[in-house]
């Protein structure tokens, strides 16, 4: 396998005057978990469908597992579409075997591995029940297992956590991590930032069909202003004069404040200055921004830029 499982080079997709994806470039390293994040209409599903060869780009090139088209490596790719759909009168094991055979597996091998997966992920007792008798979450797990039964090198999951309860979301997180542990590459889109924060090695944030950030969570946090939250009876004017403080904002609780630091500020400098200047603190908290805040900051800015471009066009 090449060093990168997927490569997009200046990819665009146009529908008439509408740009669903615009000049999108990124690389997905092999053997990790890659999060594809963005608001509705950002171009995520369109990009995944181009990646799979289901639709063709209007411009640019896409490489999947070292080939110019995913169609050339279909047996090595597993896919969970955003639109779920199973044959309701089939059983889970029949469904898994059927879809595995489409990927080139022998029926006996597909049945054995399918039963093992159903047992491992809590569906062993329902292997021969009709899909129509299963809950929505159980049916979704069947479709996810069908996407990985043939042990693909690349697993693409479009909104995999949608519709799952918290327990099954945790089960799916474990499944995704197991794919990475077995050396596979996983790409998934999601609106649930907590999952991406816990799972992803790298992230791509898109807005208006364009990339607004690609990199690790640590790299994203490095581009965000650091926030210090504290509680004190001191005059806010004293807080504004602390080293590295760019802005002081009142918090929700009484006597609480948020200090936005400058990009080059040492996060501990305001704390040291408080002790040196006799500013009594009831609370001092300096934490890394969660992915949700990063998402809102980056995607909000990207969406505004996209709106301006489309208005100008």
RODO-2510 file (C-alpha; in nm, 4 decimals, decimal comma):
residues 313
     n   res          X          Y          Z
     1     x     0,0000     0,0000     0,0000
     2     x     0,1210     0,3491    -0,0814
     3     x     0,1981     0,5953     0,1934
     4     x    -0,1312     0,7764     0,1295
     5     x    -0,4539     0,5775     0,1042
     6     x    -0,6402     0,8620    -0,0696
     7     x    -0,5156     1,1736    -0,2492
     8     x    -0,7337     1,4591    -0,3791
     9     x    -0,5606     1,7063    -0,6104
    10     x    -0,7513     2,0283    -0,6890
    11     x    -1,0816     1,8437    -0,7141
    12     x    -1,3997     2,0327    -0,8054
    13     x    -1,7559     1,9210    -0,8705
    14     x    -1,9995     2,1559    -1,0401
    15     x    -2,3680     2,1189    -1,1078
    16     x    -2,4396     2,3984    -1,3502
    17     x    -2,3440     2,7190    -1,1700
    18     x    -2,3364     2,5494    -0,8297
    19     x    -1,9973     2,4380    -0,6913
    20     x    -2,0600     2,1436    -0,4570
    21     x    -1,6833     2,0964    -0,4168
    22     x    -1,4288     2,3592    -0,5119
    23     x    -1,0543     2,3060    -0,5614
    24     x    -1,0282     2,0495    -0,2807
    25     x    -0,6847     1,9012    -0,2079
    26     x    -0,5899     1,6693     0,0788
    27     x    -0,4180     1,3395     0,1580
    28     x    -0,5299     1,0563     0,3842
    29     x    -0,2320     0,8713     0,5376
    30     x    -0,2600     0,4931     0,5270
    31     x    -0,3316     0,3072     0,8473
    32     x    -0,5044     0,5797     1,0501
    33     x    -0,8442     0,7318     1,1193
    34     x    -0,9307     1,0404     0,9151
    35     x    -1,2248     1,2604     1,0113
    36     x    -1,4196     1,4444     0,7415
    37     x    -1,6064     1,7245     0,9185
    38     x    -1,8310     2,0046     0,8020
    39     x    -2,1856     2,1433     0,8204
    40     x    -2,4719     2,0177     0,6055
    41     x    -2,4145     2,1060     0,2432
    42     x    -2,0393     2,1448     0,2899
    43     x    -1,9588     1,8856     0,0207
    44     x    -1,8683     1,5879     0,2410
    45     x    -2,0947     1,3277     0,0826
    46     x    -2,0179     1,4548    -0,2679
    47     x    -1,6455     1,4189    -0,1938
    48     x    -1,6894     1,0657    -0,0590
    49     x    -1,8910     0,9642    -0,3648
    50     x    -1,6211     1,1014    -0,5937
    51     x    -1,3652     0,9136    -0,3857
    52     x    -1,5591     0,5924    -0,4486
    53     x    -1,5950     0,6587    -0,8216
    54     x    -1,9740     0,6877    -0,7953
    55     x    -1,9624     1,0343    -0,9529
    56     x    -1,6874     1,1975    -1,1547
    57     x    -1,5172     1,5228    -1,0612
    58     x    -1,5562     1,8204    -1,2918
    59     x    -1,1861     1,8970    -1,2465
    60     x    -0,8834     1,7587    -1,0654
    61     x    -0,7698     1,4046    -0,9916
    62     x    -0,8307     1,1439    -0,7214
    63     x    -0,6080     0,8539    -0,6247
    64     x    -0,7391     0,5659    -0,4110
    65     x    -0,5058     0,2944    -0,2815
    66     x    -0,2528     0,3856    -0,5471
    67     x    -0,5010     0,3675    -0,8357
    68     x    -0,6652     0,6389    -1,0427
    69     x    -1,0127     0,5022    -0,9684
    70     x    -1,1659     0,3268    -0,6688
    71     x    -1,3454     0,1039    -0,9200
    72     x    -1,0103    -0,0633    -0,9866
    73     x    -0,9737    -0,1586    -0,6190
    74     x    -1,3373    -0,2243    -0,5206
    75     x    -1,2646    -0,5474    -0,3285
    76     x    -1,0250    -0,3501    -0,1060
    77     x    -1,2800    -0,0834    -0,0120
    78     x    -1,5675    -0,0977     0,2379
    79     x    -1,8413     0,1666     0,2339
    80     x    -2,1290     0,2651     0,4607
    81     x    -2,3504     0,5167     0,2763
    82     x    -2,5339     0,7982     0,4491
    83     x    -2,8617     0,6608     0,3134
    84     x    -2,9124     0,3319     0,4966
    85     x    -3,0856     0,0459     0,3171
    86     x    -3,1124    -0,3301     0,3700
    87     x    -3,3386    -0,6014     0,2348
    88     x    -3,5890    -0,6183     0,5180
    89     x    -3,6859    -0,9849     0,4657
    90     x    -3,3254    -1,1074     0,4671
    91     x    -3,1464    -1,2031     0,7866
    92     x    -2,8286    -1,0326     0,9107
    93     x    -2,6066    -1,3243     0,8145
    94     x    -2,7700    -1,3539     0,4702
    95     x    -2,7171    -0,9819     0,4176
    96     x    -2,3526    -0,9925     0,5209
    97     x    -2,2785    -1,2990     0,3061
    98     x    -2,4539    -1,1485     0,0048
    99     x    -2,2641    -0,8197     0,0221
   100     x    -1,9353    -0,9968     0,0965
   101     x    -1,9734    -1,2114    -0,2142
   102     x    -2,0172    -0,8947    -0,4199
   103     x    -1,6709    -0,8011    -0,2903
   104     x    -1,5245    -1,1340    -0,4048
   105     x    -1,5376    -1,3443    -0,0863
   106     x    -1,6267    -1,7130    -0,0969
   107     x    -1,9634    -1,7870     0,0623
   108     x    -1,8218    -2,0155     0,3314
   109     x    -1,5549    -1,7647     0,4344
   110     x    -1,8081    -1,4809     0,4352
   111     x    -2,0497    -1,6810     0,6504
   112     x    -1,7838    -1,7736     0,9058
   113     x    -1,6469    -1,4222     0,9371
   114     x    -1,9975    -1,2735     0,9340
   115     x    -2,1098    -1,4930     1,2236
   116     x    -1,7923    -1,4066     1,4152
   117     x    -1,8567    -1,0333     1,3681
   118     x    -2,2229    -1,0598     1,4654
   119     x    -2,1259    -1,2437     1,7823
   120     x    -1,8459    -1,0013     1,8651
   121     x    -2,0711    -0,6978     1,8335
   122     x    -2,3718    -0,8314     2,0219
   123     x    -2,5890    -0,9585     1,7378
   124     x    -2,5092    -1,3282     1,7489
   125     x    -2,8550    -1,4182     1,8792
   126     x    -3,0164    -1,2264     1,5917
   127     x    -2,8071    -1,3694     1,3065
   128     x    -3,1079    -1,5556     1,1597
   129     x    -3,3792    -1,3012     1,2451
   130     x    -3,5288    -1,0937     0,9672
   131     x    -3,3916    -0,7421     0,9348
   132     x    -3,7453    -0,6041     0,9678
   133     x    -3,7631    -0,7387     1,3258
   134     x    -3,4474    -0,5553     1,4367
   135     x    -3,4255    -0,2104     1,5907
   136     x    -3,2880     0,0754     1,3806
   137     x    -2,9594     0,0660     1,5689
   138     x    -2,9216    -0,3107     1,5288
   139     x    -2,9928    -0,2894     1,1553
   140     x    -2,7356    -0,0133     1,1234
   141     x    -2,4754    -0,2302     1,2943
   142     x    -2,5506    -0,5074     1,0434
   143     x    -2,4830    -0,2672     0,7574
   144     x    -2,1592    -0,1507     0,9167
   145     x    -2,0434    -0,5114     0,9645
   146     x    -2,1304    -0,5830     0,6014
   147     x    -1,8985    -0,2962     0,5039
   148     x    -1,5981    -0,4524     0,6814
   149     x    -1,6616    -0,8284     0,6561
   150     x    -1,4243    -0,8631     0,3600
   151     x    -1,1389    -0,7006     0,5591
   152     x    -1,0942    -0,4007     0,3260
   153     x    -0,7793    -0,1895     0,3281
   154     x    -0,9923     0,1278     0,3192
   155     x    -1,3164     0,1747     0,5144
   156     x    -1,5353     0,4764     0,4290
   157     x    -1,8203     0,5553     0,6688
   158     x    -2,0638     0,8387     0,5899
   159     x    -2,2249     0,9644     0,9141
   160     x    -2,1854     0,6245     1,0862
   161     x    -2,2991     0,7436     1,4314
   162     x    -2,6299     0,8861     1,3108
   163     x    -2,9273     0,7173     1,4756
   164     x    -2,7286     0,5141     1,7279
   165     x    -2,7898     0,5371     2,1019
   166     x    -2,4917     0,6193     2,3296
   167     x    -2,4178     0,2525     2,4027
   168     x    -2,4075     0,1580     2,0357
   169     x    -2,2069     0,4701     1,9560
   170     x    -1,9433     0,3416     2,1984
   171     x    -1,9547    -0,0009     2,0312
   172     x    -1,9017     0,1647     1,6929
   173     x    -1,6079     0,3650     1,8270
   174     x    -1,4501     0,0371     1,9375
   175     x    -1,5154    -0,1117     1,5942
   176     x    -1,3494     0,1845     1,4214
   177     x    -1,0493     0,1616     1,6540
   178     x    -1,0229    -0,2122     1,5838
   179     x    -0,9934    -0,1394     1,2119
   180     x    -0,7000     0,0943     1,2765
   181     x    -0,5400    -0,1651     1,5056
   182     x    -0,5556    -0,4143     1,2178
   183     x    -0,3708    -0,1713     0,9907
   184     x    -0,6656    -0,0428     0,7906
   185     x    -0,7455     0,3147     0,6941
   186     x    -1,0782     0,4570     0,8106
   187     x    -1,2404     0,7713     0,6747
   188     x    -1,5607     0,8872     0,8371
   189     x    -1,7773     1,1958     0,8193
   190     x    -1,9670     1,3093     1,1254
   191     x    -2,1386     1,6000     1,2950
   192     x    -2,0674     1,4538     1,6402
   193     x    -1,7476     1,6289     1,7375
   194     x    -1,6844     1,4113     2,0452
   195     x    -1,6347     1,1031     1,8283
   196     x    -1,3915     1,2787     1,5965
   197     x    -1,2024     1,4225     1,8937
   198     x    -1,1567     1,0794     2,0508
   199     x    -1,0862     0,8795     1,7363
   200     x    -0,9182     1,0797     1,4627
   201     x    -0,5481     1,0920     1,3853
   202     x    -0,6103     1,3690     1,1318
   203     x    -0,9021     1,5964     1,0442
   204     x    -1,0325     1,7725     0,7364
   205     x    -1,2768     2,0572     0,7968
   206     x    -1,4745     2,1734     0,4934
   207     x    -1,7155     2,4599     0,4388
   208     x    -1,8742     2,5702     0,1145
   209     x    -1,7054     2,2839    -0,0675
   210     x    -1,3543     2,3997     0,0260
   211     x    -1,0995     2,2968     0,2868
   212     x    -1,0697     2,5318     0,5831
   213     x    -0,8316     2,3113     0,7830
   214     x    -0,6397     1,9856     0,7441
   215     x    -0,4149     1,8416     1,0111
   216     x    -0,4080     1,6978     1,3605
   217     x    -0,6220     1,8116     1,6518
   218     x    -0,3091     1,9524     1,8169
   219     x    -0,2323     2,1585     1,5060
   220     x    -0,5884     2,2900     1,5011
   221     x    -0,5692     2,3886     1,8669
   222     x    -0,2428     2,5714     1,8021
   223     x    -0,4299     2,8033     1,5648
   224     x    -0,6967     2,8849     1,8231
   225     x    -0,6637     3,1627     2,0821
   226     x    -0,6062     3,0195     2,4304
   227     x    -0,8722     3,0932     2,6895
   228     x    -0,8185     3,1274     3,0656
   229     x    -1,1264     3,1117     3,2883
   230     x    -1,0992     3,2558     3,6362
   231     x    -1,3049     3,3862     3,9254
   232     x    -1,1954     3,6822     4,1336
   233     x    -1,3217     3,9892     4,3187
   234     x    -1,0486     4,1991     4,1557
   235     x    -1,1219     4,4892     3,9232
   236     x    -1,1492     4,3615     3,5603
   237     x    -0,9176     4,6459     3,4587
   238     x    -0,6389     4,4726     3,6516
   239     x    -0,7023     4,1537     3,4564
   240     x    -0,6754     4,3381     3,1259
   241     x    -0,3280     4,4518     3,2266
   242     x    -0,1966     4,1010     3,2857
   243     x     0,0826     3,9838     3,0495
   244     x    -0,0375     3,8107     2,7349
   245     x    -0,4052     3,9069     2,7783
   246     x    -0,5692     4,0349     2,4610
   247     x    -0,9281     4,0592     2,5846
   248     x    -1,1321     4,0199     2,9051
   249     x    -1,4917     3,8986     2,8784
   250     x    -1,7343     3,8611     3,1701
   251     x    -1,8340     3,5002     3,2356
   252     x    -2,1819     3,3654     3,3033
   253     x    -2,1354     3,3414     3,6801
   254     x    -2,0782     3,6366     3,9115
   255     x    -1,7141     3,7477     3,9422
   256     x    -1,6080     3,5083     3,6631
   257     x    -1,4106     3,6158     3,3555
   258     x    -1,2657     3,4707     3,0357
   259     x    -0,9231     3,5967     2,9338
   260     x    -0,8365     3,5578     2,5675
   261     x    -0,4588     3,5328     2,5336
   262     x    -0,2420     3,6537     2,2486
   263     x    -0,1072     3,3920     2,0094
   264     x     0,2458     3,4072     2,1538
   265     x     0,1405     3,4212     2,5187
   266     x     0,2677     3,1806     2,7813
   267     x    -0,0486     3,0397     2,9360
   268     x     0,0981     3,0423     3,2859
   269     x     0,2107     3,4052     3,2691
   270     x    -0,1271     3,5501     3,3831
   271     x    -0,1321     3,3095     3,6801
   272     x     0,2184     3,4095     3,7905
   273     x     0,1295     3,7768     3,7524
   274     x    -0,1809     3,7347     3,9692
   275     x     0,0306     3,5985     4,2551
   276     x     0,2971     3,8670     4,2100
   277     x     0,0395     4,1486     4,2054
   278     x    -0,1724     4,0164     4,4920
   279     x    -0,4818     3,9375     4,2828
   280     x    -0,6781     3,6804     4,4835
   281     x    -0,8202     3,3967     4,2721
   282     x    -1,1111     3,1713     4,3604
   283     x    -1,0689     2,9720     4,0412
   284     x    -0,8155     2,9497     3,7565
   285     x    -0,8687     2,7150     3,4637
   286     x    -0,6680     2,6958     3,1436
   287     x    -0,7900     2,4125     2,9210
   288     x    -0,7469     2,3252     2,5554
   289     x    -1,0420     2,4227     2,3334
   290     x    -1,2673     2,1249     2,2490
   291     x    -1,3097     2,0224     1,8870
   292     x    -1,6616     2,1659     1,8915
   293     x    -1,5244     2,5174     1,9490
   294     x    -1,2565     2,4669     1,6831
   295     x    -1,5200     2,3419     1,4399
   296     x    -1,7428     2,6451     1,4987
   297     x    -1,4512     2,8872     1,4659
   298     x    -1,2988     2,7358     1,1506
   299     x    -1,6136     2,6296     0,9689
   300     x    -1,7983     2,9508     1,0530
   301     x    -1,5169     3,1546     0,9012
   302     x    -1,4964     2,9216     0,6007
   303     x    -1,8709     2,9369     0,5442
   304     x    -1,8661     3,3155     0,5419
   305     x    -1,5851     3,3168     0,2868
   306     x    -1,7749     3,0663     0,0722
   307     x    -2,0902     3,2800     0,0843
   308     x    -1,8881     3,5823    -0,0272
   309     x    -1,7340     3,3882    -0,3180
   310     x    -2,0714     3,2552    -0,4314
   311     x    -2,2316     3,5979    -0,4012
   312     x    -1,9543     3,7481    -0,6116
   313     x    -1,9984     3,4721    -0,8704
***
